[in-house]
Amino acid sequence: MLKVLVIDADSDFASLIGRALLKAGHETRIVGDAKYGIVRAKAFEADLVLVSATVPGVTTSQLVSELKLHVPGRIVVCGDSQNPEEIQAAIVAGANDYVVKSSGVEAILGRAVPSDSKVSSEGENTESDDDEDDASEQKPDEAVSTNKSMVSLRAPLPDGKRPFVVVIAHGDETKRAFVKEIVERINTSVHVIEVSTSEQAITACADNRTVMIIIDWQISNIPTKQAMKTIRESKTGKATAIFVTYKSHSPEKQRLAEFRGAIAFAGEPWDDGSLEGQIKHTFDVIRQRRRKAKMLAFKAQEAKSAS
């Protein structure tokens, strides 16, 4: 398994690359700008960095030179140019290789990823679709319990203000990280909390100003449908949007999740863009709900003042 950092402002291309890497079992981080890319590079210690040749606000040479100071592994530039001078400039700045985006994801990763860590073909689904309805029916060794990198179940209070929180609940650390990258690219103002069990998910939702929980149908220790019911019935549950992921596209699971209060769904594999599209849609729904709530509160205040 490799640690791969993708730096690209093109979210569609970055997600496509990220999904292919995720399928192959590589730990992947995706960022959309140069500043955050440098910050992540310093902490991540990537084995491979795939960096776009068109990151806004910085030249390719500048970005590669800065990355070279913090990246122990290979740096591969992904661009649309076939100009030998531009390619040579990237190599001189410190890049190990330059690949053309139009060659496609499979060709890019076939060249960028070392031969002993090759990514599987784009259409291959390495997950089994024969998943059970409840996490309680999983085998003991399928439940992931601890994660050294997992953050606190309570969000920090910068300037004493409680941030809006998105809870990501999934037993697979790599998939949690992948979902986190998407959430943080779509909405930079939220604080993300990662958990690996449904019990932690319930606690995280209760202890924070949670606007959304993205929870896997197969998460361990409490059946997801029971966890959803507990979250919905909590003091702040009505204000929390519930997003359910599962291993395969299943109308039956979607109906069960919807019955428990889910408003969005995404079945694996996530290579059809459904995950990112649904997360964007859910944030839109949350914004509409907040606007409606503010309007109702304003009208109630007006009515009170008039009386």
N, C-alpha and C positions, 0 to 999 in steps of 0.2 A: 504494500500500500504506500502511495506517495502522498505528500502534503503539497497540494497545488493551489496557487493563488492566481485568480483571473482578474485582471484589471481592464475593464472595458465599459465605456459609457453606453454602448448599444446593448440594452437589457435583453433583447431577443436573442442576439448572438451569444451573449454571456450565459444566458440560461440554457441554451442548447448545448454549449460546451460543458457547463456544469452538470447537466443531467447525464451526459455521456460519461463524465468522470465519476459521478456518483454511482452509476450502474456498475462500473468496474471496481468499485470499492475504495476509491481514493478519497482522502479527506480533502474537501474542497472549500475554498472561501472565494466569494465574488464581491468585488467593489467597483464602483462606477466612476471614481474620480482619482486624480493623481495624489491629492493630499491624504485621503483616507487610505489609498493604496500603499503609500510610504509608511503610514502608521501601522497598518496591518502587517506589512513586510517585516517591520522591526520585531513584532511579537510572534509572528507565525513560524519563522525559520523554514520557509518553503523549500521543498526539493525541486520544484518547478514553478516558474512564474510565466503565465501567458499574458502578455501585455499588448494592448491595441496600439497601433501606430497613430491613432487619431484621438487620443485622450485630450479633452478640452483644456486649454490654459497652459499647456506645456509642450515642448517639442519632444519627439521620441528620444533623441539623444540625451536631453536633460533628464528625462524620467528614467531611462535605462542606467545612466551614470549614478543617479541617486539610489536606485534599487540595488545596484551592484555592491553598495556599501553594507547592505543589510541582508542580502539573499545568499545563503550558502550553496544553493543549487543552481540549476540552469535557468537562464532567462531567454525566452523565445518571443520575438515580436511578431504579431499577427497584423498584417496590413493588406491594402489593396494595390499597392504600387509594385511594379516590376522593374522600376528604375534602378539600375546597378549602383548608382551613386547614393541613393537613399538607403538601399539595403546595406551598402558598405559603411555608411555613417552609423547605422544602428549597431553593426558588428564592432566598429571601432570604439563606440561608446561603452561596449561591454556585453552586448547580447551574444548568446551562443548560436543563435540561428534566426532566420527570418522566414515566415511561412505566409502564403497568400490565402486570405480568407475565402475567396471564391472557390478554392479547391475542395472545400467541404470539411465538416467536422471530423469525419473518419480519417481523411488524409492528413489533416492538421495534427491530430493526436497520434496517428501512426508515425509521424515524423518527430513530434515533440516528446512523446513519452518513451522512456527507455524500453528496449525490446523485451525485458523480463517483466514489464508492468503494462503490457499492451491493453488498450481499452477494447471492450467487446464491441461488436458491430452495433450501429445505432438502433436497429430495430429489435435487437435481442432483449428479451425480458428474462432476467435471471431469477425473478421471484416466482414462487408458486402461487397459483390462483386458488388453490384448495384450502383457503384459510377458514377457520371456524368463526362463528358469530361472536363469541365472547372470549375475552382475554383469559378468563378463568379456566378455559380449556386448553391453554398452551402447555407445552411440556416445560418442566422446571428450568431447563437450560436455555429456554427462549426468553426468559424474563431478564431484562437488564436492570440492575438495581442501583449501581453507583456510577458516578462520573466525576473524576477529580477536577475537571474544568468547569463543572456546573456552578453557576452563580447562586447567590442567596435567594431564598424564596420571597424576600422582601426587597422591593426596589429602593435604591438610595434616595435621599431627599436633598437634591441640590437646592441651595438657597431656601431650604425648609419647605419646598413645594413638592407635593406628591405627583409624580409623572403618570401619564397614561401608560398602561402596561399591556403587552401581548404575551400570553403564556403559550409556549410551544411544548406539547406533551407527546413524546415519542420515545420508544425504547431504544432506538438506534441513534447513536451519537452523531454519526455522519449525516443522517437525514435531518436531524434537528438543526445541525449547523447549516445545511442547505436551505431549509425553510427560513431560518433566521436571516440569512443573507437576502433572501427575496423580500421579507418583511421590512428589513432596514433600508433596502433600496426604494421600496414603494413609499414608506413613511418614515422619515428621519427623526420625527419628533417623539416616537414611542420608545419605551424601554422594554427590551425583550428578556423574559425569564424562561430558561430551559429546564424542564423536569423530565424524569424518566419513568414515573409511575403515576397512576390516576390519583392515588392518595396525595402525592405532592401537588398534583394539578389542582385538586380541590382546595388545598391549603393556600397555594399561590394566588388563586382567584379570590379567596376570601380576604387575604392579607394585603391586597393591592387595589389600586384603582384600575381594574382590569376591563379593557374595552373589547378584547377578543381572546378566545382560547382556541388554538389549533390542536386538536387532539386525535391521536391515531385510534382506530377502532380496536386494535389488538394490544393496546397498552396494558401493562401488567398490574396485578394485585387487586383491583376492583374492576368489574366489568364496566366498559366505557359507558354503556347506556345508564347504568346506575350512577356513575360519576356525573354524567350530564344532568341527571335528575336532581342530584344533590346541589350542583352548581346553580341550576335554574331556581331552586327553591330557597337559596340563600338570600341574605339581606340585600346584596347587590347583584344578584343573579340576572334580574330582568334587564340590566344595563350591559350585560356581557354577551357579545355575539359568539355563537358556537360554530366552529368550522371543523368538520370531520374528514380525516384522511383514512384510506383503507387500501389494502393490497391490490384489489381488482375492482373494476367498474361493476358495481352490483346494485341494480334497482331495489332489491330487497333490503340491503343494508342502508341504502339511502332513505328508504321509507321509514325504517326503524329509527335512524338518526333524526330524521325530520320530525317524527312523532315525539322525540325527546327534546326538541327545541333547536336543532341545528338549522342554520340558514344557508350554509354553503358546504360543498363536498368536493373532494378531488381523489380519484382512485389512481393508484400506481399502475404502471409506470407514468412518471410525470413528463414524458417527452412530447406530449401533445399541447403543452402550454396551459393545460387546465388549472394547474395549481396556482401559477402566477396570476392568471386571469381571474380566478375566483377570489384570490386574496385582494386584488384591486377592487373587485366588485363589493366585497365585504366591507372594506374601508369606506366605499361610497355609501353603502347602506348605513354605516355607523354615523357618518357625517350628516346624512339626511335625518336620522333619528335625533341627533343632537340639535340640529336646527329646529326641528319640530318641537322638541322639548323646551327649547328656549322661547319659542313663539308662544307656546301654551302658558309658560310661566309668566311671560310678559303680559299676556291677556288677562291672566288671573290677577296679576298685580294691578293692572288698570281697573279691573272690575272692583277690586278691594278698595282702591283709592276713590272710585266714583261713589261707592256706597258710604 
